[in-house]
Structures are given as C-alpha cells and as structure tokens.
Amino acid sequence: MEKHWRFSDEVYEQKFREIKFPPLYFSHEAHLRLAYIHLEKYGLDQSIENMCIQIYDFAMKYGATMKFNATVTYASLQILYHYMNKGESNSFQDLMQEFPHLLEDFKGEIQHYYSWDVFRSPEAKAKIHQPDLKPFVYEPATNR
C-alpha cells in the first residue's frame, strides 16, 4: 500500500492544500486520489482550478517547478471525471480496480486526446492546452 494511504481523504486534502504533504508520497496513484477527492467534493471546474494552483504551489515549495504540468493536471482531471461517471464505483480504490489502466498506463490514456507529447512540452507545462485529437466532453452522471 502506498504511503499516501496513511491519511484519510480529509487529512490528505488538507495537508496537500497547506503544502505539508511529504513530496515522496506524491506518486501517480496519490495524484489520482487527490483528483478523485477534489472531483467528489468540488466538481470538475473548481477541481481544475484548485489542483492547478495547489500542485504548482507544491512544486514551488519543493523546488520541482519543472515537474508541474498544467495540461497533464487538466487532462488527468478530465479523464478521471469521465471514468467516475462511466463506472459503477463509489470509492477511489474501487474505481482503480474497475479501471486499472488508469494506474498502469495513464500516459497512454492521455495520448488518446493529444497527438503531441504533453509530458515533455514546455508550453503544456506552463499553460493548459486543449486536446487536438478529440475533445474532453462528458455528460455528468446524475449523482455527481
């Protein structure tokens, strides 16, 4: 089990927001879990705003600004939102079991939307870019 599970969702969100979350705990799974927490609590639009600010601030504090990527953060939230509405899961752990490729090949998932490598692009890191292959358009589920 990854170290971010030492914290409840509420404590995790608070520690991250206050930039008191250990950077070594911020794995890909921890990133998706934080996105899930935000999407459940704030909805898509507010989650995008929250997470872009918080992840940037987190990267600034720990001297890792080159790791922040606005487009990847945006795409991650859009993709996770889609699967949250598509799936039958009622928790982050269940969602990851239902759609394990989100943990195993997230880069491949993003490449369905972008024809260029958003992970390495300085432009994608600095500013959110919309997909050029297919848009992020999802009908929200009635329970979200």
MDTraj code that builds the backbone (N, CA, C; nanometers):
import mdtraj as md
import numpy as np

residues = "MET GLU LYS HIS TRP ARG PHE SER ASP GLU VAL TYR GLU GLN LYS PHE ARG GLU ILE LYS PHE PRO PRO LEU TYR PHE SER HIS GLU ALA HIS LEU ARG LEU ALA TYR ILE HIS LEU GLU LYS TYR GLY LEU ASP GLN SER ILE GLU ASN MET CYS ILE GLN ILE TYR ASP PHE ALA MET LYS TYR GLY ALA THR MET LYS PHE ASN ALA THR VAL THR TYR ALA SER LEU GLN ILE LEU TYR HIS TYR MET ASN LYS GLY GLU SER ASN SER PHE GLN ASP LEU MET GLN GLU PHE PRO HIS LEU LEU GLU ASP PHE LYS GLY GLU ILE GLN HIS TYR TYR SER TRP ASP VAL PHE ARG SER PRO GLU ALA LYS ALA LYS ILE HIS GLN PRO ASP LEU LYS PRO PHE VAL TYR GLU PRO ALA THR ASN ARG".split()
xyz = np.array([
    [0.0850, -0.1186, 0.0000],
    [0.0000, 0.0000, 0.0000],
    [0.0892, 0.1244, 0.0000],
    [0.0526, 0.2188, -0.0813],
    [0.1310, 0.3416, -0.0915],
    [0.1152, 0.4282, 0.0333],
    [0.2156, 0.5118, 0.0563],
    [0.2227, 0.5895, 0.1802],
    [0.1131, 0.6951, 0.1946],
    [0.0569, 0.7413, 0.0857],
    [-0.0483, 0.8431, 0.0962],
    [-0.1713, 0.7888, 0.1689],
    [-0.1846, 0.6557, 0.1761],
    [-0.2983, 0.5948, 0.2448],
    [-0.2877, 0.6066, 0.3967],
    [-0.1782, 0.6603, 0.4458],
    [-0.1654, 0.6859, 0.5902],
    [-0.2627, 0.7941, 0.6357],
    [-0.3137, 0.8695, 0.5389],
    [-0.4014, 0.9828, 0.5687],
    [-0.5419, 0.9575, 0.5166],
    [-0.6404, 0.9988, 0.5939],
    [-0.7783, 0.9962, 0.5449],
    [-0.7890, 1.0961, 0.4303],
    [-0.8967, 1.0879, 0.3539],
    [-0.9169, 1.1822, 0.2438],
    [-0.9134, 1.3265, 0.2923],
    [-0.9793, 1.3531, 0.4037],
    [-0.9865, 1.4894, 0.4566],
    [-0.8483, 1.5409, 0.4972],
    [-0.7730, 1.4575, 0.5684],
    [-0.6396, 1.4973, 0.6133],
    [-0.5463, 1.5122, 0.4935],
    [-0.5556, 1.4199, 0.3993],
    [-0.4722, 1.4265, 0.2790],
    [-0.4980, 1.5565, 0.2037],
    [-0.6236, 1.5862, 0.1786],
    [-0.6565, 1.7095, 0.1066],
    [-0.6022, 1.8318, 0.1807],
    [-0.6214, 1.8350, 0.3120],
    [-0.5754, 1.9490, 0.3913],
    [-0.4232, 1.9605, 0.3896],
    [-0.3535, 1.8515, 0.4105],
    [-0.2072, 1.8540, 0.4105],
    [-0.1534, 1.8992, 0.2747],
    [-0.2158, 1.8530, 0.1684],
    [-0.1700, 1.8939, 0.0365],
    [-0.1974, 2.0422, 0.0144],
    [-0.3152, 2.0864, 0.0483],
    [-0.3522, 2.2278, 0.0311],
    [-0.2579, 2.3191, 0.1092],
    [-0.2193, 2.2761, 0.2285],
    [-0.1307, 2.3560, 0.3147],
    [0.0172, 2.3304, 0.2853],
    [0.0452, 2.2521, 0.1841],
    [0.1804, 2.2142, 0.1415],
    [0.2579, 2.1518, 0.2576],
    [0.1909, 2.0618, 0.3271],
    [0.2519, 1.9873, 0.4366],
    [0.2528, 1.8373, 0.4074],
    [0.2283, 1.8037, 0.2832],
    [0.2255, 1.6638, 0.2412],
    [0.3665, 1.6245, 0.1989],
    [0.4177, 1.5117, 0.2466],
    [0.5547, 1.4715, 0.2104],
    [0.5677, 1.4487, 0.0589],
    [0.6622, 1.5163, -0.0066],
    [0.6736, 1.5041, -0.1526],
    [0.7025, 1.3617, -0.1995],
    [0.7706, 1.2827, -0.1198],
    [0.7980, 1.1451, -0.1604],
    [0.6721, 1.0592, -0.1644],
    [0.5659, 1.1054, -0.1014],
    [0.4396, 1.0327, -0.1015],
    [0.3553, 1.0633, -0.2251],
    [0.3939, 1.1666, -0.3021],
    [0.3099, 1.2124, -0.4132],
    [0.3394, 1.1348, -0.5411],
    [0.2947, 1.0130, -0.5438],
    [0.3085, 0.9236, -0.6587],
    [0.1961, 0.9501, -0.7594],
    [0.1994, 0.8761, -0.8684],
    [0.0901, 0.8848, -0.9670],
    [-0.0436, 0.8477, -0.9011],
    [-0.0439, 0.7402, -0.8230],
    [-0.1667, 0.6997, -0.7547],
    [-0.2137, 0.8085, -0.6588],
    [-0.1202, 0.8705, -0.5859],
    [-0.1567, 0.9779, -0.4926],
    [-0.2149, 1.0972, -0.5682],
    [-0.1607, 1.1262, -0.6851],
    [-0.2121, 1.2351, -0.7688],
    [-0.3557, 1.2060, -0.8110],
    [-0.3810, 1.0839, -0.8564],
    [-0.5169, 1.0471, -0.8968],
    [-0.6125, 1.0467, -0.7783],
    [-0.5642, 1.0016, -0.6642],
    [-0.6504, 1.0022, -0.5451],
    [-0.6884, 1.1453, -0.5077],
    [-0.5928, 1.2368, -0.5114],
    [-0.6233, 1.3766, -0.4816],
    [-0.7239, 1.4319, -0.5817],
    [-0.7062, 1.3974, -0.7083],
    [-0.8021, 1.4407, -0.8106],
    [-0.9407, 1.3854, -0.7795],
    [-0.9474, 1.2596, -0.7419],
    [-1.0757, 1.1965, -0.7075],
    [-1.1416, 1.2703, -0.5908],
    [-1.0647, 1.2993, -0.4872],
    [-1.1172, 1.3710, -0.3704],
    [-1.1751, 1.5055, -0.4139],
    [-1.1000, 1.5772, -0.4945],
    [-1.1464, 1.7090, -0.5396],
    [-1.2705, 1.6982, -0.6272],
    [-1.2712, 1.6048, -0.7197],
    [-1.3874, 1.5899, -0.8073],
    [-1.5128, 1.5543, -0.7284],
    [-1.4992, 1.4698, -0.6306],
    [-1.6144, 1.4335, -0.5460],
    [-1.6655, 1.5542, -0.4678],
    [-1.5741, 1.6347, -0.4191],
    [-1.6099, 1.7444, -0.3284],
    [-1.6468, 1.8746, -0.4007],
    [-1.5768, 1.9038, -0.5117],
    [-1.5900, 2.0361, -0.5734],
    [-1.6443, 2.0357, -0.7165],
    [-1.6535, 1.9208, -0.7805],
    [-1.6929, 1.9167, -0.9208],
    [-1.5749, 1.9452, -1.0117],
    [-1.5975, 1.9317, -1.1407],
    [-1.4887, 1.9386, -1.2381],
    [-1.4231, 2.0762, -1.2471],
    [-1.4999, 2.1796, -1.2708],
    [-1.4407, 2.3114, -1.2955],
    [-1.3600, 2.3617, -1.1758],
    [-1.4171, 2.3530, -1.0573],
    [-1.3460, 2.4003, -0.9379],
    [-1.2250, 2.3124, -0.9083],
    [-1.2345, 2.1820, -0.9372],
    [-1.1214, 2.0918, -0.9162],
    [-1.0037, 2.1280, -1.0053],
    [-1.0322, 2.1649, -1.1284],
    [-0.9250, 2.2063, -1.2202],
    [-0.8533, 2.3276, -1.1638],
    [-0.9294, 2.4256, -1.1205],
    [-0.8700, 2.5460, -1.0630],
    [-0.7900, 2.5128, -0.9370],
    [-0.8520, 2.4385, -0.8450],
    [-0.7860, 2.4035, -0.7191],
    [-0.6546, 2.3305, -0.7421],
    [-0.6625, 2.2266, -0.8231],
    [-0.5456, 2.1399, -0.8373],
    [-0.4331, 2.2052, -0.9157],
    [-0.4640, 2.2852, -1.0143],
    [-0.3564, 2.3555, -1.0845],
    [-0.2814, 2.4476, -0.9880],
    [-0.3523, 2.5182, -0.9060],
    [-0.2888, 2.6070, -0.8077],
    [-0.2125, 2.5259, -0.7041],
    [-0.2756, 2.4255, -0.6464],
    [-0.2141, 2.3507, -0.5368],
    [-0.0927, 2.2703, -0.5819],
    [-0.1006, 2.2067, -0.6970],
    [0.0141, 2.1284, -0.7438],
    [0.1289, 2.2212, -0.7824],
    [0.0977, 2.3351, -0.8410],
    [0.2030, 2.4327, -0.8719],
    [0.2696, 2.4813, -0.7435],
    [0.1896, 2.5188, -0.6431],
    [0.2444, 2.5647, -0.5151],
    [0.3302, 2.4562, -0.4492],
    [0.2836, 2.3317, -0.4568],
    [0.3566, 2.2174, -0.4025],
    [0.4924, 2.2041, -0.4729],
    [0.4912, 2.2127, -0.6046],
    [0.6147, 2.2030, -0.6824],
    [0.7089, 2.3192, -0.6503],
    [0.6546, 2.4386, -0.6332],
    [0.7362, 2.5561, -0.5987],
    [0.8052, 2.5366, -0.4644],
    [0.7300, 2.4926, -0.3660],
    [0.7868, 2.4768, -0.2320],
    [0.9032, 2.3785, -0.2314],
    [0.8910, 2.2731, -0.3096],
    [0.9929, 2.1686, -0.3081],
    [1.0921, 2.1797, -0.4240],
    [1.0937, 2.2949, -0.4913],
    [1.1918, 2.3189, -0.5963],
    [1.1770, 2.2284, -0.7164],
    [1.0541, 2.1911, -0.7465],
    [1.0298, 2.0987, -0.8575],
    [0.9351, 2.1595, -0.9603],
    [0.9521, 2.2871, -0.9886],
    [0.8599, 2.3538, -1.0798],
    [0.8625, 2.2930, -1.2198],
    [0.9738, 2.2325, -1.2582],
    [0.9808, 2.1692, -1.3903],
    [0.8927, 2.0450, -1.3973],
    [0.8528, 1.9922, -1.2831],
    [0.7655, 1.8746, -1.2830],
    [0.6184, 1.9128, -1.2964],
    [0.5842, 2.0380, -1.2645],
    [0.4442, 2.0805, -1.2776],
    [0.4082, 2.0875, -1.4249],
    [0.2895, 2.0380, -1.4572],
    [0.2427, 2.0396, -1.5955],
    [0.0930, 2.0704, -1.5938],
    [0.0592, 2.1927, -1.6330],
    [-0.0803, 2.2373, -1.6293],
    [-0.1698, 2.1499, -1.7174],
    [-0.1210, 2.1125, -1.8344],
    [-0.2023, 2.0338, -1.9265],
    [-0.2246, 1.8930, -1.8746],
    [-0.1222, 1.8315, -1.8179],
    [-0.1379, 1.6976, -1.7615],
    [-0.2336, 1.7007, -1.6426],
    [-0.2251, 1.8032, -1.5603],
    [-0.3175, 1.8160, -1.4476],
    [-0.4607, 1.8283, -1.4988],
    [-0.4812, 1.9145, -1.5960],
    [-0.6123, 1.9336, -1.6573],
    [-0.6645, 1.8033, -1.7185],
    [-0.5814, 1.7388, -1.7985],
    [-0.6215, 1.6146, -1.8646],
    [-0.6513, 1.5055, -1.7631],
    [-0.5728, 1.4977, -1.6583],
    [-0.5943, 1.3969, -1.5541],
    [-0.7314, 1.4119, -1.4902],
    [-0.7677, 1.5345, -1.4612],
    [-0.8986, 1.5592, -1.4012],
    [-1.0110, 1.5263, -1.4987],
    [-0.9944, 1.5654, -1.6233],
    [-1.0968, 1.5367, -1.7249],
    [-1.1157, 1.3856, -1.7416],
    [-1.0059, 1.3142, -1.7504],
    [-1.0111, 1.1692, -1.7718],
    [-1.0688, 1.0991, -1.6497],
    [-1.0236, 1.1369, -1.5321],
    [-1.0754, 1.0736, -1.4108],
    [-1.2249, 1.1026, -1.3948],
    [-1.2646, 1.2234, -1.4249],
    [-1.4059, 1.2607, -1.4180],
    [-1.4897, 1.1709, -1.5094],
    [-1.4375, 1.1481, -1.6283],
    [-1.5059, 1.0599, -1.7241],
    [-1.5264, 0.9204, -1.6641],
    [-1.4216, 0.8625, -1.6100],
    [-1.4322, 0.7272, -1.5563],
    [-1.5154, 0.7218, -1.4283],
    [-1.5146, 0.8271, -1.3506],
    [-1.6002, 0.8314, -1.2325],
    [-1.7477, 0.8267, -1.2734],
    [-1.7798, 0.8931, -1.3815],
    [-1.9181, 0.8959, -1.4292],
    [-1.9548, 0.7722, -1.5092],
    [-1.8578, 0.7093, -1.5712],
    [-1.8800, 0.5902, -1.6517],
    [-1.8929, 0.4656, -1.5637],
    [-1.8178, 0.4610, -1.4566],
    [-1.8079, 0.3402, -1.3758],
    [-1.9184, 0.3233, -1.2737],
    [-1.9109, 0.2111, -1.2069],
    [-2.0068, 0.1758, -1.1025],
    [-1.9492, 0.1989, -0.9623],
    [-1.8256, 0.2424, -0.9541],
    [-1.7529, 0.2524, -0.8276],
    [-1.8007, 0.3691, -0.7422],
    [-1.7909, 0.3488, -0.6113],
    [-1.8267, 0.4531, -0.5151],
    [-1.7093, 0.4952, -0.4287],
    [-1.5882, 0.4529, -0.4657],
    [-1.4687, 0.4934, -0.3922],
    [-1.3509, 0.4957, -0.4892],
    [-1.2463, 0.5639, -0.4501],
    [-1.1277, 0.5699, -0.5336],
    [-1.0692, 0.4306, -0.5556],
    [-1.0578, 0.3544, -0.4499],
    [-0.9999, 0.2204, -0.4617],
    [-1.0809, 0.1327, -0.5561],
    [-1.2124, 0.1386, -0.5449],
    [-1.2974, 0.0597, -0.6344],
    [-1.2828, 0.1063, -0.7795],
    [-1.2709, 0.2369, -0.7995],
    [-1.2539, 0.2897, -0.9343],
    [-1.1237, 0.2389, -0.9962],
    [-1.0178, 0.2337, -0.9178],
    [-0.8901, 0.1853, -0.9690],
    [-0.8957, 0.0353, -0.9999],
    [-0.9757, -0.0371, -0.9264],
    [-0.9936, -0.1797, -0.9573],
    [-1.0790, -0.1969, -1.0828],
    [-1.1778, -0.1101, -1.0976],
    [-1.2656, -0.1175, -1.2141],
    [-1.1923, -0.0771, -1.3427],
    [-1.1033, 0.0211, -1.3314],
    [-1.0289, 0.0723, -1.4471],
    [-0.8791, 0.0750, -1.4151],
    [-0.8164, -0.0414, -1.4039],
    [-0.6759, -0.0467, -1.3613],
    [-0.5787, 0.0223, -1.4569],
    [-0.6180, 0.0397, -1.5821],
    [-0.5279, 0.1072, -1.6759],
    [-0.4996, 0.2516, -1.6341],
    [-0.5854, 0.3086, -1.5505],
    [-0.5604, 0.4448, -1.5029],
    [-0.4335, 0.4510, -1.4183],
    [-0.4016, 0.3439, -1.3513],
    [-0.2769, 0.3363, -1.2748],
    [-0.1621, 0.2818, -1.3588],
    [-0.1933, 0.1940, -1.4509],
    [-0.0897, 0.1217, -1.5244],
    [-0.0410, 0.1947, -1.6500],
    [-0.1281, 0.2673, -1.7180],
    [-0.0905, 0.3315, -1.8438],
    [-0.1655, 0.4631, -1.8630],
    [-0.1469, 0.5545, -1.7718],
    [-0.2171, 0.6816, -1.7820],
    [-0.1655, 0.7648, -1.8993],
    [-0.0378, 0.7529, -1.9265],
    [0.0179, 0.8253, -2.0406],
    [-0.0524, 0.7814, -2.1693],
    [-0.0777, 0.6524, -2.1823],
    [-0.1498, 0.6016, -2.2978],
    [-0.2902, 0.6586, -2.3064],
    [-0.3542, 0.6750, -2.1931],
    [-0.4888, 0.7336, -2.1890],
    [-0.4857, 0.8774, -2.2399],
    [-0.3884, 0.9544, -2.1943],
    [-0.3768, 1.0942, -2.2379],
    [-0.3485, 1.1021, -2.3873],
    [-0.2749, 1.0054, -2.4395],
    [-0.2404, 1.0075, -2.5815],
    [-0.3607, 0.9817, -2.6722],
    [-0.4741, 0.9434, -2.6156],
    [-0.5970, 0.9356, -2.6955],
    [-0.6485, 1.0758, -2.7315],
    [-0.6035, 1.1758, -2.6568],
    [-0.6536, 1.3118, -2.6723],
    [-0.5527, 1.4076, -2.7364],
    [-0.4249, 1.3813, -2.7154],
    [-0.3197, 1.4712, -2.7632],
    [-0.2275, 1.3975, -2.8603],
    [-0.1992, 1.4603, -2.9744],
    [-0.1110, 1.3987, -3.0728],
    [0.0361, 1.4277, -3.0434],
    [0.0612, 1.5138, -2.9495],
    [0.1979, 1.5529, -2.9165],
    [0.2260, 1.5180, -2.7706],
    [0.3518, 1.5146, -2.7343],
    [0.3923, 1.4714, -2.6003],
    [0.3740, 1.5855, -2.4994],
    [0.2583, 1.5899, -2.4386],
    [0.2288, 1.6955, -2.3416],
    [0.3144, 1.6812, -2.2158],
    [0.3710, 1.5649, -2.1932],
    [0.4533, 1.5435, -2.0752],
    [0.5873, 1.6164, -2.0847],
    [0.6361, 1.6382, -2.2044],
    [0.7679, 1.7000, -2.2237],
    [0.7607, 1.8437, -2.2752],
    [0.6450, 1.8882, -2.3124],
    [0.6306, 2.0185, -2.3756],
    [0.6359, 2.1330, -2.2741],
    [0.7278, 2.2280, -2.2937],
    [0.7311, 2.3455, -2.2050],
    [0.5999, 2.4246, -2.2097],
    [0.5383, 2.4304, -2.3283],
    [0.4117, 2.5032, -2.3411],
    [0.3012, 2.4356, -2.2609],
    [0.2974, 2.3036, -2.2641],
    [0.1946, 2.2289, -2.1901],
    [0.2162, 2.2398, -2.0400],
    [0.3403, 2.2531, -2.0003],
    [0.3695, 2.2676, -1.8578],
    [0.3200, 2.4022, -1.8062],
    [0.3377, 2.5055, -1.8849],
    [0.3069, 2.6412, -1.8411],
    [0.1593, 2.6778, -1.8499],
    [0.0888, 2.6202, -1.9466],
    [-0.0492, 2.6630, -1.9730],
    [-0.1314, 2.5437, -2.0191],
    [-0.2563, 2.5396, -1.9774],
    [-0.3467, 2.4321, -2.0194],
    [-0.3713, 2.4413, -2.1694],
    [-0.3502, 2.3283, -2.2366],
    [-0.3803, 2.3173, -2.3790],
    [-0.4936, 2.2177, -2.3971],
    [-0.5850, 2.2526, -2.4838],
    [-0.6961, 2.1642, -2.5155],
    [-0.6461, 2.0511, -2.6043],
    [-0.7111, 1.9361, -2.5977],
    [-0.6699, 1.8247, -2.6834],
    [-0.6904, 1.8565, -2.8309],
    [-0.6058, 1.7941, -2.9138],
    [-0.6170, 1.8163, -3.0571],
    [-0.6684, 1.6923, -3.1317],
    [-0.6828, 1.5794, -3.0631],
    [-0.7340, 1.4591, -3.1291],
    [-0.8836, 1.4403, -3.1076],
    [-0.9264, 1.4549, -2.9847],
    [-1.0693, 1.4508, -2.9537],
    [-1.0915, 1.5317, -2.8266],
    [-1.2031, 1.5978, -2.8163],
    [-1.2270, 1.6858, -2.7015],
    [-1.2674, 1.6076, -2.5766],
    [-1.2467, 1.6719, -2.4631],
    [-1.2986, 1.6192, -2.3370],
    [-1.4430, 1.6687, -2.3244],
    [-1.5369, 1.5838, -2.3582],
    [-1.6782, 1.6185, -2.3486],
    [-1.7484, 1.5003, -2.2840],
    [-1.7976, 1.5207, -2.1647],
    [-1.8640, 1.4131, -2.0923],
    [-1.9957, 1.4624, -2.0364],
    [-2.0921, 1.3768, -2.0427],
    [-2.2180, 1.4053, -1.9770],
    [-2.2041, 1.3640, -1.8306],
    [-2.2217, 1.4581, -1.7388],
    [-2.2091, 1.4204, -1.5987],
    [-2.3202, 1.3265, -1.5560],
    [-2.2846, 1.2344, -1.4684],
    [-2.3835, 1.1452, -1.4108],
    [-2.4718, 1.2236, -1.3170],
    [-2.5905, 1.1759, -1.2945],
    [-2.6836, 1.2492, -1.2075],
    [-2.6389, 1.2493, -1.0630],
    [-2.5518, 1.1574, -1.0222],
    [-2.5101, 1.1533, -0.8822],
    [-2.3839, 1.2350, -0.8557],
    [-2.3330, 1.3071, -0.9505],
    [-2.2108, 1.3867, -0.9301],
    [-2.2448, 1.5332, -0.9272],
])
top = md.Topology()
chain = top.add_chain()
for i, resn in enumerate(residues, 1):
    res = top.add_residue(resn, chain, resSeq=i)
    for name in ("N", "CA", "C"):
        top.add_atom(name, md.element.get_by_symbol(name[0]), res)
traj = md.Trajectory(xyz[None], top)
